[in-house]
Amino acid sequence: MWSVEHWLALANIGATIMLLGAVMAPILSLLGFEASAQAIRTVYRLLCPQRPSHSYFLFGAQLALEERMLAIVAALLVGGMLYG
């Protein structure tokens, strides 16, 4: 019953985790944690094909989500925050 009452918080937390994970992959690569960055990209590949021509790059490394997926998740988070 708790999850039904707090569905918006759960959706916002999920969107935040998705965005942070997408941004953490290039940051981890920059810091030398390539295995961790590759693990994030592998998990995110289940959701998004990660084509370089459709992706943003941060510090010279590709984000774990394509531009459109990043926009969808960001809009979900902003919409959820505004709705709350």
N, CA, C and O atoms as CSV, one atom per row, in Angstrom:
chain,resi,resn,atom,element,x,y,z
A,1,MET,N,N,0.815,-1.180,0.000
A,1,MET,CA,C,0.000,0.000,0.000
A,1,MET,C,C,0.875,1.267,0.000
A,1,MET,O,O,0.482,2.303,-0.537
A,2,TRP,N,N,2.040,1.169,0.596
A,2,TRP,CA,C,2.939,2.329,0.660
A,2,TRP,C,C,3.319,2.780,-0.741
A,2,TRP,O,O,3.360,3.979,-1.017
A,3,SER,N,N,3.599,1.829,-1.630
A,3,SER,CA,C,4.019,2.200,-2.986
A,3,SER,C,C,2.899,2.885,-3.764
A,3,SER,O,O,3.174,3.716,-4.629
A,4,VAL,N,N,1.653,2.554,-3.474
A,4,VAL,CA,C,0.528,3.210,-4.140
A,4,VAL,C,C,0.403,4.650,-3.662
A,4,VAL,O,O,0.089,5.541,-4.451
A,5,GLU,N,N,0.642,4.881,-2.394
A,5,GLU,CA,C,0.543,6.225,-1.837
A,5,GLU,C,C,1.700,7.120,-2.259
A,5,GLU,O,O,1.544,8.339,-2.326
A,6,HIS,N,N,2.851,6.537,-2.542
A,6,HIS,CA,C,4.052,7.306,-2.852
A,6,HIS,C,C,4.555,7.040,-4.271
A,6,HIS,O,O,5.763,7.031,-4.510
A,7,TRP,N,N,3.637,6.825,-5.206
A,7,TRP,CA,C,4.019,6.500,-6.580
A,7,TRP,C,C,4.808,7.614,-7.239
A,7,TRP,O,O,5.720,7.342,-8.019
A,8,LEU,N,N,4.482,8.853,-6.946
A,8,LEU,CA,C,5.173,9.964,-7.583
A,8,LEU,C,C,6.620,10.059,-7.090
A,8,LEU,O,O,7.536,10.305,-7.874
A,9,ALA,N,N,6.810,9.866,-5.806
A,9,ALA,CA,C,8.176,9.880,-5.268
A,9,ALA,C,C,9.002,8.752,-5.878
A,9,ALA,O,O,10.172,8.951,-6.205
A,10,LEU,N,N,8.415,7.589,-6.032
A,10,LEU,CA,C,9.125,6.461,-6.634
A,10,LEU,C,C,9.470,6.732,-8.093
A,10,LEU,O,O,10.560,6.384,-8.546
A,11,ALA,N,N,8.548,7.352,-8.836
A,11,ALA,CA,C,8.814,7.685,-10.237
A,11,ALA,C,C,9.920,8.734,-10.336
A,11,ALA,O,O,10.793,8.631,-11.198
A,12,ASN,N,N,9.891,9.736,-9.466
A,12,ASN,CA,C,10.925,10.768,-9.476
A,12,ASN,C,C,12.290,10.206,-9.082
A,12,ASN,O,O,13.310,10.585,-9.657
A,13,ILE,N,N,12.306,9.318,-8.119
A,13,ILE,CA,C,13.571,8.679,-7.719
A,13,ILE,C,C,14.116,7.831,-8.863
A,13,ILE,O,O,15.316,7.855,-9.135
A,14,GLY,N,N,13.245,7.082,-9.532
A,14,GLY,CA,C,13.680,6.272,-10.668
A,14,GLY,C,C,14.244,7.115,-11.796
A,14,GLY,O,O,15.264,6.760,-12.387
A,15,ALA,N,N,13.587,8.235,-12.103
A,15,ALA,CA,C,14.081,9.121,-13.166
A,15,ALA,C,C,15.414,9.743,-12.773
A,15,ALA,O,O,16.306,9.886,-13.609
A,16,THR,N,N,15.551,10.111,-11.509
A,16,THR,CA,C,16.811,10.689,-11.030
A,16,THR,C,C,17.947,9.682,-11.141
A,16,THR,O,O,19.046,10.031,-11.571
A,17,ILE,N,N,17.693,8.449,-10.760
A,17,ILE,CA,C,18.709,7.399,-10.854
A,17,ILE,C,C,19.104,7.167,-12.309
A,17,ILE,O,O,20.281,6.974,-12.613
A,18,MET,N,N,18.112,7.186,-13.215
A,18,MET,CA,C,18.407,7.009,-14.643
A,18,MET,C,C,19.302,8.132,-15.164
A,18,MET,O,O,20.264,7.878,-15.890
A,19,LEU,N,N,18.985,9.369,-14.794
A,19,LEU,CA,C,19.790,10.509,-15.255
A,19,LEU,C,C,21.192,10.472,-14.662
A,19,LEU,O,O,22.176,10.694,-15.367
A,20,LEU,N,N,21.280,10.194,-13.372
A,20,LEU,CA,C,22.597,10.153,-12.737
A,20,LEU,C,C,23.463,9.036,-13.313
A,20,LEU,O,O,24.665,9.220,-13.507
A,21,GLY,N,N,22.867,7.896,-13.584
A,21,GLY,CA,C,23.621,6.801,-14.175
A,21,GLY,C,C,24.151,7.143,-15.555
A,21,GLY,O,O,25.285,6.807,-15.897
A,22,ALA,N,N,23.318,7.819,-16.352
A,22,ALA,CA,C,23.733,8.199,-17.708
A,22,ALA,C,C,24.900,9.171,-17.675
A,22,ALA,O,O,25.789,9.110,-18.524
A,23,VAL,N,N,24.897,10.067,-16.697
A,23,VAL,CA,C,25.963,11.062,-16.590
A,23,VAL,C,C,27.198,10.484,-15.882
A,23,VAL,O,O,28.319,10.925,-16.134
A,24,MET,N,N,26.994,9.514,-15.012
A,24,MET,CA,C,28.120,8.941,-14.273
A,24,MET,C,C,29.046,8.115,-15.150
A,24,MET,O,O,30.235,8.010,-14.852
A,25,ALA,N,N,28.536,7.529,-16.215
A,25,ALA,CA,C,29.386,6.696,-17.079
A,25,ALA,C,C,30.579,7.474,-17.632
A,25,ALA,O,O,31.702,6.986,-17.507
A,26,PRO,N,N,30.407,8.654,-18.236
A,26,PRO,CA,C,31.590,9.378,-18.718
A,26,PRO,C,C,32.459,9.923,-17.589
A,26,PRO,O,O,33.677,10.029,-17.738
A,27,ILE,N,N,31.842,10.268,-16.466
A,27,ILE,CA,C,32.628,10.762,-15.330
A,27,ILE,C,C,33.512,9.646,-14.786
A,27,ILE,O,O,34.681,9.871,-14.474
A,28,LEU,N,N,32.955,8.450,-14.675
A,28,LEU,CA,C,33.760,7.308,-14.213
A,28,LEU,C,C,34.881,6.993,-15.199
A,28,LEU,O,O,35.989,6.647,-14.788
A,29,SER,N,N,34.603,7.111,-16.494
A,29,SER,CA,C,35.654,6.903,-17.500
A,29,SER,C,C,36.771,7.920,-17.331
A,29,SER,O,O,37.951,7.581,-17.422
A,30,LEU,N,N,36.394,9.165,-17.087
A,30,LEU,CA,C,37.375,10.225,-16.893
A,30,LEU,C,C,38.253,9.961,-15.675
A,30,LEU,O,O,39.451,10.242,-15.693
A,31,LEU,N,N,37.654,9.421,-14.619
A,31,LEU,CA,C,38.382,9.154,-13.385
A,31,LEU,C,C,39.175,7.848,-13.426
A,31,LEU,O,O,39.889,7.520,-12.478
A,32,GLY,N,N,39.048,7.109,-14.521
A,32,GLY,CA,C,39.827,5.880,-14.672
A,32,GLY,C,C,39.098,4.612,-14.261
A,32,GLY,O,O,39.701,3.539,-14.238
A,33,PHE,N,N,37.828,4.709,-13.939
A,33,PHE,CA,C,37.044,3.539,-13.560
A,33,PHE,C,C,36.290,3.018,-14.782
A,33,PHE,O,O,35.060,3.014,-14.814
A,34,GLU,N,N,37.037,2.587,-15.770
A,34,GLU,CA,C,36.457,2.177,-17.051
A,34,GLU,C,C,35.560,0.948,-16.906
A,34,GLU,O,O,34.547,0.846,-17.599
A,35,ALA,N,N,35.910,0.020,-16.024
A,35,ALA,CA,C,35.080,-1.178,-15.844
A,35,ALA,C,C,33.701,-0.807,-15.299
A,35,ALA,O,O,32.692,-1.363,-15.733
A,36,SER,N,N,33.654,0.112,-14.367
A,36,SER,CA,C,32.372,0.562,-13.819
A,36,SER,C,C,31.558,1.309,-14.867
A,36,SER,O,O,30.347,1.115,-14.973
A,37,ALA,N,N,32.221,2.162,-15.636
A,37,ALA,CA,C,31.541,2.899,-16.692
A,37,ALA,C,C,30.980,1.939,-17.736
A,37,ALA,O,O,29.861,2.124,-18.214
A,38,GLN,N,N,31.748,0.924,-18.087
A,38,GLN,CA,C,31.282,-0.054,-19.075
A,38,GLN,C,C,30.117,-0.869,-18.527
A,38,GLN,O,O,29.219,-1.238,-19.284
A,39,ALA,N,N,30.114,-1.156,-17.227
A,39,ALA,CA,C,28.988,-1.878,-16.619
A,39,ALA,C,C,27.710,-1.054,-16.708
A,39,ALA,O,O,26.641,-1.592,-16.995
A,40,ILE,N,N,27.817,0.249,-16.462
A,40,ILE,CA,C,26.649,1.130,-16.584
A,40,ILE,C,C,26.157,1.153,-18.026
A,40,ILE,O,O,24.956,1.050,-18.274
A,41,ARG,N,N,27.068,1.285,-18.969
A,41,ARG,CA,C,26.668,1.317,-20.381
A,41,ARG,C,C,25.999,0.011,-20.806
A,41,ARG,O,O,25.050,0.023,-21.591
A,42,THR,N,N,26.490,-1.105,-20.292
A,42,THR,CA,C,25.906,-2.407,-20.625
A,42,THR,C,C,24.476,-2.504,-20.114
A,42,THR,O,O,23.599,-2.993,-20.827
A,43,VAL,N,N,24.229,-2.048,-18.900
A,43,VAL,CA,C,22.867,-2.077,-18.350
A,43,VAL,C,C,21.959,-1.137,-19.134
A,43,VAL,O,O,20.824,-1.492,-19.451
A,44,TYR,N,N,22.443,0.043,-19.443
A,44,TYR,CA,C,21.640,1.025,-20.167
A,44,TYR,C,C,21.408,0.615,-21.620
A,44,TYR,O,O,20.460,1.089,-22.247
A,45,ARG,N,N,22.241,-0.243,-22.155
A,45,ARG,CA,C,22.069,-0.713,-23.530
A,45,ARG,C,C,20.770,-1.522,-23.668
A,45,ARG,O,O,20.240,-1.652,-24.771
A,46,LEU,N,N,20.266,-2.055,-22.575
A,46,LEU,CA,C,18.980,-2.758,-22.611
A,46,LEU,C,C,17.832,-1.796,-22.905
A,46,LEU,O,O,16.797,-2.206,-23.429
A,47,LEU,N,N,18.013,-0.518,-22.568
A,47,LEU,CA,C,16.979,0.490,-22.771
A,47,LEU,C,C,17.194,1.336,-24.020
A,47,LEU,O,O,16.238,1.846,-24.605
A,48,CYS,N,N,18.445,1.482,-24.422
A,48,CYS,CA,C,18.779,2.448,-25.456
A,48,CYS,C,C,19.980,1.931,-26.258
A,48,CYS,O,O,20.943,1.444,-25.666
A,49,PRO,N,N,19.942,2.030,-27.596
A,49,PRO,CA,C,21.039,1.482,-28.403
A,49,PRO,C,C,22.365,2.242,-28.300
A,49,PRO,O,O,23.406,1.702,-28.674
A,50,GLN,N,N,22.349,3.483,-27.800
A,50,GLN,CA,C,23.562,4.273,-27.574
A,50,GLN,C,C,24.392,4.476,-28.838
A,50,GLN,O,O,25.599,4.235,-28.839
A,51,ARG,N,N,23.748,4.915,-29.905
A,51,ARG,CA,C,24.470,5.223,-31.135
A,51,ARG,C,C,25.231,6.529,-30.964
A,51,ARG,O,O,24.648,7.519,-30.522
A,52,PRO,N,N,26.516,6.560,-31.301
A,52,PRO,CA,C,27.308,7.786,-31.119
A,52,PRO,C,C,26.751,8.987,-31.880
A,52,PRO,O,O,26.875,10.122,-31.418
A,53,SER,N,N,26.142,8.752,-33.033
A,53,SER,CA,C,25.609,9.868,-33.820
A,53,SER,C,C,24.363,10.490,-33.178
A,53,SER,O,O,23.956,11.585,-33.564
A,54,HIS,N,N,23.760,9.812,-32.213
A,54,HIS,CA,C,22.551,10.298,-31.560
A,54,HIS,C,C,22.803,10.625,-30.086
A,54,HIS,O,O,21.844,10.780,-29.331
A,55,SER,N,N,24.040,10.732,-29.661
A,55,SER,CA,C,24.361,10.885,-28.244
A,55,SER,C,C,25.125,12.161,-27.958
A,55,SER,O,O,25.794,12.726,-28.823
A,56,TYR,N,N,25.002,12.591,-26.721
A,56,TYR,CA,C,25.831,13.685,-26.220
A,56,TYR,C,C,27.123,13.091,-25.676
A,56,TYR,O,O,27.172,11.922,-25.293
A,57,PHE,N,N,28.165,13.910,-25.649
A,57,PHE,CA,C,29.450,13.491,-25.095
A,57,PHE,C,C,29.816,14.439,-23.969
A,57,PHE,O,O,29.639,15.652,-24.083
A,58,LEU,N,N,30.322,13.886,-22.893
A,58,LEU,CA,C,30.741,14.657,-21.732
A,58,LEU,C,C,32.191,14.279,-21.439
A,58,LEU,O,O,32.498,13.106,-21.222
A,59,PHE,N,N,33.071,15.260,-21.433
A,59,PHE,CA,C,34.504,15.021,-21.223
A,59,PHE,C,C,35.073,14.068,-22.265
A,59,PHE,O,O,36.008,13.323,-21.971
A,60,GLY,N,N,34.530,14.078,-23.465
A,60,GLY,CA,C,35.009,13.228,-24.540
A,60,GLY,C,C,34.478,11.812,-24.514
A,60,GLY,O,O,34.846,11.001,-25.364
A,61,ALA,N,N,33.619,11.497,-23.554
A,61,ALA,CA,C,33.044,10.149,-23.463
A,61,ALA,C,C,31.533,10.235,-23.665
A,61,ALA,O,O,30.895,11.206,-23.258
A,62,GLN,N,N,30.980,9.223,-24.287
A,62,GLN,CA,C,29.564,9.188,-24.618
A,62,GLN,C,C,28.719,8.957,-23.373
A,62,GLN,O,O,29.069,8.144,-22.517
A,63,LEU,N,N,27.596,9.684,-23.276
A,63,LEU,CA,C,26.641,9.426,-22.206
A,63,LEU,C,C,26.005,8.064,-22.429
A,63,LEU,O,O,26.015,7.544,-23.545
A,64,ALA,N,N,25.455,7.487,-21.372
A,64,ALA,CA,C,24.889,6.144,-21.460
A,64,ALA,C,C,23.494,6.117,-22.078
A,64,ALA,O,O,22.947,5.039,-22.311
A,65,LEU,N,N,22.910,7.287,-22.348
A,65,LEU,CA,C,21.610,7.369,-23.015
A,65,LEU,C,C,21.726,8.281,-24.225
A,65,LEU,O,O,22.497,9.241,-24.224
A,66,GLU,N,N,20.959,7.971,-25.249
A,66,GLU,CA,C,20.913,8.851,-26.410
A,66,GLU,C,C,20.172,10.135,-26.049
A,66,GLU,O,O,19.525,10.224,-25.006
A,67,GLU,N,N,20.280,11.127,-26.934
A,67,GLU,CA,C,19.668,12.437,-26.697
A,67,GLU,C,C,18.177,12.324,-26.411
A,67,GLU,O,O,17.677,12.944,-25.472
A,68,ARG,N,N,17.466,11.541,-27.209
A,68,ARG,CA,C,16.012,11.456,-27.046
A,68,ARG,C,C,15.632,10.787,-25.729
A,68,ARG,O,O,14.690,11.220,-25.066
A,69,MET,N,N,16.348,9.748,-25.349
A,69,MET,CA,C,16.053,9.081,-24.080
A,69,MET,C,C,16.390,9.977,-22.898
A,69,MET,O,O,15.674,9.998,-21.898
A,70,LEU,N,N,17.474,10.708,-23.021
A,70,LEU,CA,C,17.847,11.648,-21.980
A,70,LEU,C,C,16.755,12.707,-21.820
A,70,LEU,O,O,16.398,13.068,-20.699
A,71,ALA,N,N,16.224,13.202,-22.940
A,71,ALA,CA,C,15.153,14.195,-22.897
A,71,ALA,C,C,13.870,13.615,-22.309
A,71,ALA,O,O,13.172,14.295,-21.557
A,72,ILE,N,N,13.556,12.377,-22.640
A,72,ILE,CA,C,12.353,11.744,-22.110
A,72,ILE,C,C,12.444,11.604,-20.597
A,72,ILE,O,O,11.501,11.944,-19.884
A,73,VAL,N,N,13.570,11.107,-20.106
A,73,VAL,CA,C,13.727,10.892,-18.673
A,73,VAL,C,C,13.785,12.227,-17.925
A,73,VAL,O,O,13.226,12.350,-16.836
A,74,ALA,N,N,14.453,13.218,-18.500
A,74,ALA,CA,C,14.509,14.538,-17.869
A,74,ALA,C,C,13.122,15.170,-17.817
A,74,ALA,O,O,12.756,15.774,-16.810
A,75,ALA,N,N,12.349,15.037,-18.893
A,75,ALA,CA,C,10.992,15.577,-18.899
A,75,ALA,C,C,10.109,14.848,-17.895
A,75,ALA,O,O,9.259,15.468,-17.256
A,76,LEU,N,N,10.299,13.557,-17.752
A,76,LEU,CA,C,9.558,12.789,-16.756
A,76,LEU,C,C,9.852,13.305,-15.351
A,76,LEU,O,O,8.946,13.460,-14.531
A,77,LEU,N,N,11.117,13.565,-15.090
A,77,LEU,CA,C,11.506,14.077,-13.772
A,77,LEU,C,C,10.947,15.476,-13.541
A,77,LEU,O,O,10.377,15.742,-12.482
A,78,VAL,N,N,11.099,16.364,-14.502
A,78,VAL,CA,C,10.587,17.730,-14.357
A,78,VAL,C,C,9.066,17.720,-14.220
A,78,VAL,O,O,8.511,18.418,-13.371
A,79,GLY,N,N,8.399,16.933,-15.049
A,79,GLY,CA,C,6.951,16.831,-14.948
A,79,GLY,C,C,6.495,16.274,-13.612
A,79,GLY,O,O,5.516,16.750,-13.038
A,80,GLY,N,N,7.195,15.276,-13.120
A,80,GLY,CA,C,6.861,14.715,-11.818
A,80,GLY,C,C,7.073,15.697,-10.685
A,80,GLY,O,O,6.291,15.742,-9.736
A,81,MET,N,N,8.134,16.484,-10.788
A,81,MET,CA,C,8.397,17.488,-9.763
A,81,MET,C,C,7.342,18.597,-9.807
A,81,MET,O,O,6.886,19.064,-8.762
A,82,LEU,N,N,6.957,19.015,-11.005
A,82,LEU,CA,C,5.921,20.036,-11.129
A,82,LEU,C,C,4.560,19.522,-10.673
A,82,LEU,O,O,3.787,20.259,-10.061
A,83,TYR,N,N,4.273,18.275,-10.966
A,83,TYR,CA,C,3.012,17.686,-10.555
A,83,TYR,C,C,2.916,17.612,-9.034
A,83,TYR,O,O,1.854,17.833,-8.451
A,84,GLY,N,N,4.045,17.295,-8.407
A,84,GLY,CA,C,4.083,17.198,-6.939
A,84,GLY,C,C,3.882,18.540,-6.300
A,84,GLY,O,O,3.884,18.646,-5.074
